[in-house]
Amino acid sequence: RRESEANEEYWVKQLVIVSYWIVAINFLTQTLLWSYALNESASVYSNPSLFERFQATFWMLIGNFIVDRLVNLDRFPLLVKEYLSIILLIFFCAYLCLQYSQASVLLASFIAPVLISTLFSNPRLTRWTYFISQALLLVSTYVIYGRAWNSFDSSIQIIAASGMLLGTYLLAKVQSLHGRSKHDKYQN
C-alpha cells in the first residue's frame, strides 16, 4: 500500500514539474509574439498592454510555486495533492483563455486537465475536473465575448469547445474506470 502511494505521489510531483515547463513555454511564446509585434509596428512597443501580457507568466509561476510547496508537504494526504495538481492545470487553462482572448483555440485547452486526471484512476476526480473545466470554459467564453456571447460566431465556439470537452470526459471516464479496476486487481 505504501509503495503504491509513493508511486502516486511521484506522478503528482511530475505534473507540478511539467507545469513549470508550461510556464516557460508560455513565457517563450509571449516573448516571440511580442518580438513579432515589435517588428510589425514601432508604436506597439509603447503600448503598455503588451507588457501587461507578461503578467500571465508571473501569475502562472506564482500558482505553480504555491502548489509545488503544498504537494511537497507531508501533512496533506495524497488525494489533496492530486486535486491540487489538477486545479493548477485548470487554473492555467482559465487564465490563459482570459489573458489571450484573441486565441479562441485556447478554449480547447480545458480538455488537458480532464485527460490528465485519469492518471490517478479516480473517477470522482475526473468527474469533478470535468464539471469545473466546463464551468470555467463557459465563464471564460462569457468574459471573452461579453455582450456578443450569444452571437452566432461565439455560439459556435462555445458549442464546439463544450462538445469536445464532454466527449473527452466520456473517454476519460472509461480510462479512469479501467485504471481503477487494474489498480484494484493488483491490490488484491
C-alpha positions as CSV (number, residue, x, y, z in Angstrom):
1,R,0.0,0.0,0.0
2,R,2.8,2.4,1.0
3,E,4.7,1.7,-2.3
4,S,1.5,2.5,-4.3
5,E,1.1,5.8,-2.5
6,A,4.7,6.7,-3.1
7,N,4.2,6.0,-6.8
8,E,1.1,8.1,-6.9
9,E,2.9,11.0,-5.2
10,Y,5.7,10.7,-7.7
11,W,3.2,11.4,-10.5
12,V,1.7,14.3,-8.7
13,K,5.2,15.9,-8.4
14,Q,5.9,15.1,-12.1
15,L,2.7,17.1,-13.0
16,V,3.9,20.0,-11.0
17,I,7.4,19.9,-12.7
18,V,5.7,19.7,-16.1
19,S,3.6,22.7,-15.1
20,Y,6.8,24.7,-14.6
21,W,7.7,23.8,-18.2
22,I,4.2,25.1,-19.3
23,V,5.0,28.4,-17.6
24,A,8.3,28.6,-19.5
25,I,6.6,27.7,-22.8
26,N,4.0,30.5,-22.1
27,F,6.8,32.9,-21.5
28,L,8.7,32.0,-24.7
29,T,5.5,32.1,-26.7
30,Q,4.6,35.5,-25.4
31,T,8.2,36.8,-26.0
32,L,8.0,35.6,-29.6
33,L,4.6,37.2,-30.1
34,W,5.9,40.4,-28.5
35,S,9.0,40.4,-30.8
36,Y,6.8,39.8,-33.8
37,A,4.6,42.7,-32.8
38,L,7.6,45.0,-32.4
39,N,8.8,44.3,-35.9
40,E,5.3,45.0,-37.3
41,S,4.9,48.4,-35.6
42,A,7.2,50.6,-33.5
43,S,4.1,52.1,-31.8
44,V,3.3,48.7,-30.3
45,Y,6.4,49.0,-28.1
46,S,5.0,51.9,-26.2
47,N,1.7,50.1,-25.7
48,P,1.7,49.1,-22.1
49,S,-0.9,46.3,-22.6
50,L,1.7,44.3,-24.4
51,F,4.0,44.4,-21.4
52,E,1.0,43.6,-19.2
53,R,0.6,40.4,-21.2
54,F,3.7,39.1,-19.4
55,Q,1.8,39.1,-16.2
56,A,0.3,35.7,-17.2
57,T,3.7,34.1,-16.8
58,F,4.1,35.8,-13.4
59,W,0.7,34.6,-12.1
60,M,1.2,31.1,-13.5
61,L,4.6,30.9,-11.9
62,I,3.2,32.0,-8.5
63,G,0.4,29.4,-8.7
64,N,2.9,26.8,-9.7
65,F,5.2,27.7,-6.9
66,I,2.4,27.5,-4.3
67,V,1.1,24.1,-5.5
68,D,4.7,22.9,-5.6
69,R,5.2,23.8,-2.0
70,L,1.9,22.3,-0.9
71,V,2.4,18.9,-2.6
72,N,5.8,18.6,-1.0
73,L,4.4,18.9,2.5
74,D,3.8,15.7,4.3
75,R,0.8,17.0,6.2
76,F,-1.5,16.8,3.2
77,P,-3.0,13.4,2.2
78,L,-2.3,12.1,-1.3
79,L,-5.8,12.8,-2.5
80,V,-5.5,16.5,-1.7
81,K,-2.2,16.6,-3.6
82,E,-3.8,15.0,-6.6
83,Y,-6.6,17.6,-6.6
84,L,-4.1,20.5,-6.2
85,S,-2.1,19.3,-9.2
86,I,-5.3,19.2,-11.3
87,I,-6.6,22.5,-10.0
88,L,-3.3,24.1,-11.1
89,L,-3.8,22.9,-14.7
90,I,-7.4,24.1,-14.7
91,F,-6.2,27.5,-13.4
92,F,-3.6,27.6,-16.2
93,C,-6.4,26.9,-18.8
94,A,-8.8,29.6,-17.4
95,Y,-6.1,32.2,-17.0
96,L,-4.6,31.7,-20.5
97,C,-8.1,31.8,-22.1
98,L,-8.8,35.1,-20.4
99,Q,-5.4,36.6,-20.9
100,Y,-5.2,35.7,-24.6
101,S,-8.8,36.1,-25.5
102,Q,-7.9,36.5,-29.2
103,A,-6.9,32.9,-29.4
104,S,-10.2,31.1,-29.2
105,V,-8.4,27.8,-29.8
106,L,-7.3,28.0,-26.1
107,L,-10.9,27.1,-25.1
108,A,-10.0,23.6,-26.1
109,S,-7.2,23.6,-23.5
110,F,-9.7,22.6,-20.8
111,I,-9.5,19.1,-22.3
112,A,-6.0,18.6,-20.9
113,P,-6.9,18.6,-17.2
114,V,-9.7,16.1,-17.8
115,L,-7.3,13.8,-19.6
116,I,-4.6,14.2,-17.1
117,S,-6.9,13.5,-14.2
118,T,-7.2,9.9,-15.5
119,L,-3.5,9.4,-14.4
120,F,-4.8,8.9,-10.8
121,S,-7.5,6.4,-11.7
122,N,-10.1,8.2,-9.7
123,P,-13.4,8.6,-11.5
124,R,-14.6,11.2,-8.9
125,L,-11.6,13.4,-9.6
126,T,-12.2,13.0,-13.3
127,R,-15.8,14.0,-13.0
128,W,-15.0,16.9,-10.7
129,T,-12.3,18.1,-13.1
130,Y,-14.8,17.9,-16.0
131,F,-17.5,20.0,-14.2
132,I,-15.1,22.6,-13.0
133,S,-13.5,22.8,-16.5
134,Q,-16.9,23.1,-18.2
135,A,-18.0,25.8,-15.8
136,L,-14.8,27.8,-16.3
137,L,-15.0,27.3,-20.1
138,L,-18.4,28.9,-20.0
139,V,-17.2,31.7,-17.7
140,S,-14.2,32.3,-20.0
141,T,-16.3,32.5,-23.1
142,Y,-18.7,34.9,-21.4
143,V,-15.9,37.1,-20.4
144,I,-14.1,36.9,-23.8
145,Y,-17.2,37.6,-25.9
146,G,-19.1,39.9,-23.5
147,R,-22.3,41.2,-25.0
148,A,-21.7,39.2,-28.1
149,W,-21.8,36.0,-26.1
150,N,-25.0,34.8,-27.8
151,S,-23.9,35.7,-31.3
152,F,-23.7,33.0,-33.9
153,D,-19.9,33.0,-34.1
154,S,-19.4,32.9,-30.3
155,S,-22.1,30.2,-30.0
156,I,-20.2,28.0,-32.5
157,Q,-17.0,28.4,-30.4
158,I,-18.9,27.6,-27.1
159,I,-20.8,24.6,-28.5
160,A,-17.7,23.2,-30.2
161,A,-15.4,23.6,-27.2
162,S,-18.1,22.3,-24.7
163,G,-18.9,19.3,-27.0
164,M,-15.2,18.5,-27.3
165,L,-14.9,18.7,-23.5
166,L,-17.9,16.5,-22.9
167,G,-16.6,13.9,-25.4
168,T,-13.2,14.0,-23.7
169,Y,-14.8,13.5,-20.3
170,L,-16.7,10.4,-21.5
171,L,-13.5,8.9,-22.9
172,A,-11.5,9.9,-19.7
173,K,-14.2,8.3,-17.6
174,V,-13.7,5.0,-19.3
175,Q,-9.9,5.3,-19.0
176,S,-10.3,6.2,-15.3
177,L,-12.5,3.3,-14.6
178,H,-10.2,1.0,-16.4
179,G,-7.2,2.3,-14.4
180,R,-9.2,1.9,-11.2
181,S,-10.1,-1.7,-12.0
182,K,-6.4,-2.5,-12.8
183,H,-5.4,-0.8,-9.6
184,D,-7.9,-2.8,-7.5
185,K,-6.9,-6.0,-9.3
186,Y,-3.2,-5.6,-8.3
187,Q,-4.1,-4.6,-4.7
188,N,-5.8,-7.9,-4.1
